[in-house]
Amino acid sequence: MIHNELTWKFLNEFDVESSTQAKARAISLEHGVNVISPAVGAQLALVAAATNATNIIEIGTGLGLSGLWLLAGAPEATLTSIDPEFEYHEQARELFTEAGYPASRVRLITGKALDVLPRMNENSYDIVLVDGDPAQVAQNAEHALRLVRVGGTVLVPHILQDGDIANPAKRAGIIAGFRTVLTEATESENIVVALSPAGDGLLQFTKIA
């Protein structure tokens, strides 16, 4: 158990954020936004780089932290990010600009994801990040699979829900939604799936058909 705790601590302290990412984290925490860990952020960047992503869509902008990590891995990509909070978008845009990403490659759409996603082009994105309203994670993940191209990847952070996913006694609505995403991912023949324990977990599935 000590070994596991040390490994966990090492894993989640291994990756270092840029100054702008650290600033986005601090502002996010001030606003009570549930942010990804640096370890999860590094995996987002790695997937973006490995995919050679040029077109990314993010469900849930927050204050821009996950978007900054995605663009760190694919600095020439165009990021479309959806969030209902206009105030968040104003702050996030400043951080994207500070990090050197021009406004022409960061498209911020203020609105509810379930209203916006049906209007987005299917099979058009290299990466879709699902990190919006946790109560809608199953619906958002379904849209994400429709939007991502063959060979593209859907990323779902916070999938372990502070350990509640592994606890059969936890059956609240949000937990049920995340379990639905996990079940449907593992049962689909059209994707390959990986589940990472970094941070609060990261589900990754790549469309192969």
PADRENVEX-616827 format. One record per residue (C-alpha): chain; y, z, x. Coordinates in nm, 4 decimals. Each point is the difference from the previous one (the first is absolute). Layout:
<sites>
> A/Y/Z/X $
...
</sites>
This chain:
<sites>
> A/0.0000/0.0000/0.0000 $
> A/0.2395/0.0782/0.2870 $
> A/-0.0815/-0.3386/0.1496 $
> A/0.0767/-0.1693/-0.3318 $
> A/0.3304/0.1862/-0.0372 $
> A/0.1053/-0.0915/0.3545 $
> A/-0.0979/-0.3616/-0.0567 $
> A/0.1960/-0.0080/-0.3263 $
> A/0.3076/0.1479/0.1689 $
> A/-0.0265/-0.2441/0.2906 $
> A/-0.0462/-0.2965/-0.2332 $
> A/0.3075/0.0816/-0.2059 $
> A/0.2218/0.0729/0.3005 $
> A/-0.1047/-0.2989/0.2110 $
> A/0.2426/-0.2556/-0.1443 $
> A/0.3729/0.0347/0.0630 $
> A/0.2681/-0.1237/-0.2361 $
> A/0.3105/-0.1923/0.0986 $
> A/0.3355/0.1707/-0.0456 $
> A/0.0629/-0.1946/-0.3219 $
> A/-0.3451/0.0837/-0.1358 $
> A/0.0573/0.3670/0.0814 $
> A/0.3355/-0.0176/-0.1791 $
> A/-0.1665/-0.1605/-0.3044 $
> A/-0.2593/0.2779/-0.0002 $
> A/0.2651/0.2734/0.0128 $
> A/0.2046/-0.1539/-0.2817 $
> A/-0.3165/-0.0551/-0.2075 $
> A/-0.0964/0.3646/0.0321 $
> A/0.3524/0.1026/-0.1021 $
> A/-0.0489/-0.2021/-0.3198 $
> A/-0.3472/0.1405/-0.0627 $
> A/-0.1716/-0.3352/0.0611 $
> A/-0.3681/0.0179/0.0975 $
> A/-0.0075/-0.1964/0.3266 $
> A/-0.2793/-0.1454/0.2106 $
> A/-0.0933/0.1658/0.3285 $
> A/0.0730/-0.1748/0.3325 $
> A/-0.3760/-0.0593/0.0365 $
> A/-0.0089/-0.1886/-0.3300 $
> A/0.3212/-0.1818/0.0912 $
> A/-0.1571/-0.1189/0.3239 $
> A/-0.2964/-0.1367/-0.1949 $
> A/0.2377/-0.1879/-0.2307 $
> A/0.1669/-0.1536/0.3042 $
> A/-0.3362/-0.0891/0.1515 $
> A/-0.1206/-0.1740/-0.3173 $
> A/0.3294/-0.1894/-0.0257 $
> A/-0.0308/-0.1139/0.3609 $
> A/-0.3690/-0.0892/-0.0257 $
> A/0.0611/-0.1955/-0.3201 $
> A/0.2925/-0.1807/0.1635 $
> A/0.1796/0.0803/-0.3237 $
> A/0.2972/-0.2073/-0.1061 $
> A/0.0225/0.1050/-0.3658 $
> A/-0.0384/0.3668/-0.0980 $
> A/0.0539/0.1745/-0.3316 $
> A/0.0353/0.3750/-0.0341 $
> A/-0.0360/0.1946/-0.3240 $
> A/0.2142/0.3095/0.0517 $
> A/0.2856/-0.0284/0.2492 $
> A/0.0817/0.3681/0.0255 $
> A/0.2622/0.0289/0.2732 $
> A/-0.1523/-0.2838/0.2020 $
> A/-0.2442/0.1766/0.2315 $
> A/-0.3134/-0.1988/-0.0850 $
> A/0.1987/-0.3236/0.0012 $
> A/0.1309/0.0785/0.3481 $
> A/-0.3568/0.0528/0.1223 $
> A/-0.1188/-0.3278/-0.1567 $
> A/0.2848/-0.1944/0.1595 $
> A/-0.0664/0.1682/0.3322 $
> A/-0.3322/-0.1840/0.0002 $
> A/0.1381/-0.3253/-0.1404 $
> A/0.3688/-0.0146/0.0978 $
> A/0.0410/-0.3600/-0.1164 $
> A/-0.1495/0.0633/-0.3447 $
> A/0.1886/0.0040/-0.3289 $
> A/-0.0371/0.3306/-0.1844 $
> A/0.0342/0.0257/-0.3777 $
> A/0.0195/0.3626/-0.1109 $
> A/0.0050/0.1302/-0.3574 $
> A/0.1304/0.3392/-0.1116 $
> A/0.1679/0.1293/-0.3180 $
> A/0.2526/0.2100/0.1961 $
> A/0.3152/-0.1944/0.0904 $
> A/0.1234/0.2916/0.2121 $
> A/-0.3130/-0.0247/0.2134 $
> A/0.0574/-0.3706/0.0520 $
> A/0.3566/0.0550/0.1156 $
> A/-0.1158/0.2445/0.2670 $
> A/-0.3042/-0.2059/0.0958 $
> A/0.2122/-0.3118/0.0510 $
> A/0.2181/0.1879/0.2478 $
> A/-0.3087/0.1069/0.1934 $
> A/-0.1464/-0.3514/0.0061 $
> A/0.3327/-0.1300/0.1318 $
> A/0.0121/0.2778/0.2591 $
> A/-0.3473/-0.1010/0.1177 $
> A/0.1196/-0.3593/0.0473 $
> A/-0.1596/-0.1707/-0.3005 $
> A/0.2418/-0.2434/-0.1692 $
> A/0.0647/0.0270/-0.3721 $
> A/-0.1384/-0.3519/-0.0461 $
> A/-0.3492/0.1294/0.0882 $
> A/0.0079/0.3242/-0.1993 $
> A/0.0007/-0.0621/-0.3739 $
> A/0.0463/0.3204/-0.1999 $
> A/-0.0768/-0.0250/-0.3719 $
> A/0.1154/0.2923/-0.2133 $
> A/-0.2294/0.0406/-0.2980 $
> A/-0.3283/0.1377/-0.1246 $
> A/-0.2977/-0.1469/0.1836 $
> A/-0.1955/-0.0817/-0.3149 $
> A/0.2981/-0.1992/-0.1282 $
> A/0.0571/-0.1869/0.3273 $
> A/-0.3526/-0.0704/0.1266 $
> A/-0.1096/-0.2350/-0.2807 $
> A/0.2848/-0.2337/0.1047 $
> A/-0.1090/-0.0205/0.3663 $
> A/-0.2032/-0.2958/0.1253 $
> A/-0.3726/0.0616/0.0293 $
> A/-0.1969/-0.0721/0.3188 $
> A/0.3317/-0.0099/0.1898 $
> A/0.0196/0.3127/0.2150 $
> A/-0.1592/0.0909/0.3312 $
> A/0.0287/0.3726/-0.0687 $
> A/0.0610/0.2027/-0.3149 $
> A/0.0770/0.3709/0.0425 $
> A/-0.0687/0.2138/-0.3087 $
> A/0.2109/0.3157/0.0263 $
> A/0.1919/0.0219/-0.3265 $
> A/-0.0415/0.2355/-0.2947 $
> A/-0.3381/0.1709/0.0605 $
> A/-0.0603/0.0116/-0.3751 $
> A/-0.0110/-0.3812/0.0071 $
> A/-0.2027/-0.0480/0.3174 $
> A/-0.2949/-0.1685/-0.1742 $
> A/0.2216/-0.2552/-0.1787 $
> A/0.2033/-0.0630/0.3148 $
> A/-0.3137/-0.0503/0.2089 $
> A/-0.1275/-0.2518/-0.2540 $
> A/0.3243/-0.1950/0.0287 $
> A/-0.0163/0.0276/0.3796 $
> A/-0.3407/-0.1661/0.0118 $
> A/0.1364/-0.2849/-0.2113 $
> A/0.3038/-0.0451/0.2245 $
> A/-0.1692/0.0115/0.3407 $
> A/-0.1336/-0.3251/0.1472 $
> A/-0.3572/-0.0512/0.1170 $
> A/-0.0090/0.1611/0.3445 $
> A/0.2848/0.2326/-0.0953 $
> A/-0.0212/0.3782/-0.0281 $
> A/0.0937/0.2605/-0.2598 $
> A/0.0970/0.3415/0.1369 $
> A/-0.0081/0.3182/-0.2094 $
> A/0.1316/0.3114/0.1794 $
> A/-0.0419/0.3592/-0.1261 $
> A/-0.3417/-0.0990/-0.1310 $
> A/-0.1583/0.3383/0.0837 $
> A/0.2645/0.1925/-0.1986 $
> A/0.0037/0.3089/0.2250 $
> A/-0.3787/0.0251/-0.0216 $
> A/-0.0117/-0.0027/-0.3806 $
> A/-0.1924/-0.3299/-0.0065 $
> A/-0.2952/0.1700/0.1713 $
> A/0.0082/0.2941/-0.2435 $
> A/-0.2073/-0.0807/-0.3135 $
> A/0.1769/0.2812/-0.1873 $
> A/0.3284/-0.1912/0.0214 $
> A/0.0214/-0.2378/-0.2941 $
> A/0.3715/-0.0282/-0.0747 $
> A/0.1422/-0.3346/-0.1085 $
> A/0.1412/-0.0929/0.3399 $
> A/-0.3242/0.0898/0.1768 $
> A/-0.1953/-0.2063/-0.2529 $
> A/0.2243/-0.2964/0.0758 $
> A/-0.0602/0.0191/0.3739 $
> A/-0.3748/0.0394/-0.0587 $
> A/0.0096/-0.3127/-0.2162 $
> A/0.1587/-0.1935/0.2862 $
> A/-0.2679/0.1215/0.2416 $
> A/-0.2843/-0.0793/-0.2385 $
> A/0.1242/-0.3471/-0.0858 $
> A/0.0612/-0.0796/0.3673 $
> A/-0.3516/0.0962/0.1039 $
> A/-0.1594/-0.1878/-0.2906 $
> A/0.1859/-0.3282/0.0483 $
> A/-0.1816/-0.2867/0.1745 $
> A/0.3266/-0.1786/0.0763 $
> A/0.1398/0.2492/0.2510 $
> A/-0.0988/0.1974/0.3084 $
> A/0.1063/0.3644/0.0002 $
> A/0.0826/0.2688/0.2563 $
> A/0.1113/0.3580/-0.0628 $
> A/0.1926/0.1784/0.2746 $
> A/0.0402/0.3812/0.0092 $
> A/0.3308/-0.0155/0.1879 $
> A/0.2838/0.1936/-0.1607 $
> A/-0.0804/0.0292/-0.3704 $
> A/-0.2341/-0.2965/0.0223 $
> A/0.0452/-0.3755/-0.0045 $
> A/-0.2133/-0.2386/-0.2043 $
> A/-0.0057/-0.3550/0.1341 $
> A/-0.1632/-0.2943/-0.1711 $
> A/0.0136/-0.3621/0.1063 $
> A/-0.0595/-0.2850/-0.2462 $
> A/-0.2761/-0.2335/0.1171 $
> A/-0.0483/-0.2065/-0.3163 $
</sites>
